[in-house]
Amino acid sequence: MKRIPLDSVAFATMVLCCFIWGFTNVATKLAAPDISPVMQSGLRSILATVLLVSWARFRNIPLFGSDGTLKAGLIAGALFAGEFLFIYAGLAHTGASRMVVFVYTAPCLTALGLHWFVPGERLHAAQWVGVVLAFGGIIAAFGDGFASSPASLFGDAFGVIGGILWAATTVWIRATGLTRISPAKVLFYQLAMSSLTMPVASWFMGEPGVIAFTPIAVASLVYQGAIVAFATYLTWFWLLSRYLGGRLAVFGFLTPLFGVTMGALVLSEPLRPAFLGALAMVGAGIWLVNAKR
């Protein structure tokens, strides 16, 4: 199926998804006193997997048939699990606002990866400027914070690794036979792998795991599992199957801006003066990447 440029449906859907994703790290931080971060990732993946299998069964979408994508699917699942292992482990060492910024180096890396490895996803000159401008907006917003918080460098580095793995997952999906199968099955490979590995990783890391199922912990898990990992990720893979992936990926720059705002409002994390200037740069970058040649 030939991918098409973004339309109003894609624009509106991506903005909503970015807002939801921007709140994810905040939700994780809120529940961290009750459920350790990596264990949260495992539990949310288990919940999302159950919902996905039920939804696919209701819609008669095959998830377990042989279609030649098992190897590619397992690799995608391993990349996905690695991404969230680093993200959730890093949240124990850095703020939610900082983590979301470093993870969202992924859109730049995704656009570049698709440009190099996927025919039909080439970026023209103005789009290159847009990628650089949007990425510069993130650097401008948090350059001062990066320099002033050396204690969080470990978590920040984990965020960058998570972003690299996210970009690698997207490029791998677009460059392999996974684009031929349903978005539900693509997501199933990833959620199933994460469900199996994250609780084990949490145990090996010596996390306390589940401490208490408080209302905040339950609400956070439902948000992360049902809304983020099931609904929005399924929507994301549907968008990837229909629209040009490089242009979709650049919308990811909105997520750290939403995440920073939510971190400031909910967790009282600092909101840097450079934020408004970064917002303008990110908006201009998104417009340039989606502009016609």
N, C-alpha and C positions, 0 to 999 in steps of 0.2 A: 504494500500500500504506500503510495506516494504521500509524504508529509506535506502539510500545507502551512502557509504563514498564519500567524496568530489572528484570531478574530475577537469579537467582543465577549463571546463565551469563554474563550481561553484567558483573556485578560482578567475578567471578573473572578473566574475560578482560581487563577493563580494568586491574585491578591488575597482572597479568602484563605487559601491554603497557607500562604506565607504568614498571615496573622496567627493562624492556629499553630504553625510550627514555631513561631517566635515565642509563644507562651510555654512551649514544652519544657525547656530547661528550668523555667520558673516553677512549673508544677513539680518537677523532679526535686528541686531544692526544698520546696515546701514539705514534701513527703520524706525527705532524707532522714530526719530524726526517727522516723518510724520504720522505714524500709531502706536499706542501703542502696546506693544508686545502681550498681550493676545488677543487683537482684531485681530492682524495679524494671530494668530493661528486659530481663528474662520473663518476669511475670506479665508485662504488657505484651510481649511477643506471644506468649501462650494464649492470653485472652484474644488477641487479634487473630491468631491462627484458628481458634475455635469459631470465631465469628465468620472468618473467611470461608472455612470449609462448609459451614452451615449455609452461608449465602450462595456459594457455588452449587451446593446440592439443590437448593431451592430454585436456582436459575438453570439447572442442568448443564453446568459448565464443568467439563472433565478436568480433574486435577492430577489423576494418578495414571492415566493412560500413557503408553509408550509412544513418544513422538520424536525421539532422537535428541532431546534437549537436556537430558539428565546431567551430563557432564558440565555443560555450560551453566545449567541452573545451580548445580552445587557450587561452582566457582562464584557465581553471583551471590549465592547465599553466604559463602565464606567471607566475601568482601563486605557484605552488608553487616554480618555479625561483628567483623573486626572494626568496622566504622563505629558501631554503637558501643562496643567494648571500650574503645579509647574515649569516646565522648562521655559516657557515664562514669568511667573511672576518673577522667579529668575533672569532672564536676566536684569531686571531693577536694580539689586543690585550687580551684579558681571560681570566680563568680559566674552566675548564669549569663549575665550580659557579656562578659568577656568571652565565654565559651562560644556563644552563638556567633560572635564576630569571626573567630578563628575558624570555626567549622565552615562558615560561609565564604571561605576562600574557594570552595568547591565550584561555584558557578563559573569563575574564571577558568579553572582547570578543566571543567566539563566542556566549555565552549572551545577551548584550545584542543582538547582531545578529540572532540567530534570533528573539528576542522581538519585534523591530521588523519583520522582513521575512518571516517564515515563519508562516503561520497554524497553530495547533495547538501552537506552541512557547512560549506565553505563560508567564511566571514569575509565581507568586503571591507574597504579601508575605514569607512565611517563606523562600522560595527566593531572593528578593532579599537578605535578610539573610545567607543562606548564601554567596552570591557575594561579598558585601562582606567577610564574616568570613574566608573562605578567601583572598581577595586581601590582606586585612590581615595574615594570617599570613605571607605571602611578604614583605611590606614589613617586618614585625617582625623576621624572620630576617635580613634583609640591609640594613636601613637603616643600621646602623653600618658595615657593610662598604662600602656605597656612599659614605658620607661620608669614609672613611679611605683610599680607593684612587682618587684623581683620575686617575691614569695610565690606568686602565681605562675611563674614561668613554666613549671612542670605541667600544670594543667593546661596552660596555653599551648604548649607543644603537643599535648595529646589532642587538643582541638584541631590543630593543623593536620595531624596525621588522620584524624577522623574525616576532615574535609577532603584529603587526598583519596582516601578509600571510597568516599561517597562519589567523587568524580569518576574514579575507576569503575565503580559499579554501573553508573549511568552509561559510560562509554562502552563497557563490555556488553551491556544489554542491547545497545543500539548496533553494535558491530557483529553480533552473533545471531544465531537462529532464534534467540529468545524473542525477537521482534515478530516472529511468525505465530506465536502462541498467544493465548488470551492474557490480558493484564493480570487477571486473577491468579493464573498459574505462575507467572513471573514473581508476583508478590508472595505466593505460597512457598516457593523455593527459599526465599529470603527469611520469611517469618519462621518457617519450620527450622531452618538452621539456627536462627537466633534463639528460638525456644529451647533447643537442645543444648546449646553451648553456654548461654549466659548464666544460668543457675550454677553450672559446673565452674565457670570462670569465677563467679562470686565466691564460691567455696574455696577455690584454690588461692584467691587473693586474701582470704581471711576476713572477709566482710562479716558483720553480725547477721546479715540477711534480714528476715522479717522479725521486727521487734514488737510491733503492735499494729493491728488493723484499726487505726483511728479513722474518723470520718474524713479527715484531710487525706490520709493515705489511700483510702478506698476511692475517693473522688479523683485523686491524682491518677491512680491506676486505670480507672474507667476512662478518664480523659486521654491518657497516653495510649491505652490499648484499643478502645472502641473508636475514638474520634481520630487520633493521630495515625497510629500504626495500621488500622483497618481502613477507615473511610478516606482519609486524605492520601495515604500511600496508594490505595487502589485508584483514586482519582488521578494521581500523578502518573502512574503507569499507563492509564488510559490516555492522558494527554500526550505522553511520549509516543504512543502508538498512532497518534493522529496528526500532531503538529511538529514543527521543526524543533528538535531538542535543544540546540544551541540557544535559540531565542527564548525558549521556556526557562532554561537554566539561569539566565541573567535576572529573571524575576526573583531568584533566590536572594538577591541583594536587599530586597525589602524585609526579609525575615530578621536579619540582625537589627534593623531599625525598629521593627515591632518588638523584638526581644529586649532591646535596650530600654525602650519605653516601659514595657511591662516590668522589667527588673527594677527600674527606678520607682514605679508606682507601688508595686507589691512587696518587693524585698528591700526597698530604700537603698538600692545600689546607686552609685554616683552617676549623674547624667552630665557628660562633659560639654563645655560650651561649643566645641567643634561639631556637635551632633547636628545642628540645623544646617550648617554648611555641608556636612556629609550627606544629609538628606537630599539637598539640591543636586549634589554631584551624582548620587545614585539614581535619582529620577532622570537626570539628563543621560546617564549611561544606558538605562533601560530604553529610553526613547531612541537613542542612536542605534542600539543593537537591533531594534525592531523596525527601524526605518528602512524604506525601500532603497535599493541601490541608487 
